[in-house]
Amino acid sequence: MKLKDQHCQVFYDKLTFIYLEMPNFKKAESELETDFDKWMYVLRHLPYLQNLPAALQERIFQKLFEAAEIARFDAEEKLPPGMRRV
């Protein structure tokens, strides 16, 4: 989607909005071919993943999965080890 003026003329072609409809992404893990496919897959399925799938073993996805694990921690788990209740 590009920004247009009242006469439907694009007035700034350097800014484009892209809308992703996540429910329409239906590829299975075995069908992932491109980096875009992998990102769509992980964004759609991240809340349901217990382990990082074989198709997403690149370092960027490992770091994303680690960050998602930390985000799931409760308040007690987020405290540094020396400050946690015993």
N, C-alpha and C positions, 0 to 999 in steps of 0.2 A: 504494500500500500504506500503510495507516495502522497506528499502534501500537495493539494491543489487549491487554487484560488476559486472565487465565486463563479468564474467562467470555465471551470474544469480544466484549467491549464496548470501543469506542474510548475510550481514556482521555486522549488528547491530540490534538485534531483540528487543531491548528496545524502539525503536522509530518506530511508525507506523503513517501513515497519513490516515485519514478517510475523504473521500469526500462525502458531502451531496448534493444530487440533489433536491433542494427545490421544483422545479416545479413538481416533481414526488410524492410529499407528498400530498395526496388528501383526507385525513380523515376529516370528519366534526367534529364539536365540540362534538356532541353526541357520536362519535366513539372513543374518546380519552380514552385510558386505562392506559398507563404507563406514567411515568415522561418524558421519551424520546418523546412520542407522544405529550405531552403538550408543550415541548420545541420546537419541530418542528412546531407545530401549531402556537405558538405565534411568532416565528421568521418569518414564512411565511406571517402571517396576521397582524402583528403589525402596519404597515402603514395605514391599513384600519379600525382598531378598534377604536370605539368612547368610548366604556366602556369595562371594563374587563369582559370577559365572565364568566358565572357561573362555568364552568369546571376549571377555572384558579384562584380560590380564595385563593390559598396558599400565604403565606407572600412573598415568593421570586418573584412571578409574580406581586403582588401588588407593590413591590419596583421597579421592572422593568418597569411597566406601569407608575409609578410616574416619573422615570428618563426619559422615552420617552416623557412624557408631557413637562418636563422642556426643553428637547432638541428641542422641537417645538417652543419655545418662540422666539420672535424677539429680537433684541438687546436691545430695551427699556425695555421689560419685564424681561430681565436677570439682569438688574441693581437692586441693593438693593433699598427698598422702599424710603429711604430718598434721593436718587440720581435721581429718575425719574422726568421727566417733569410733570408739573401739567396741 
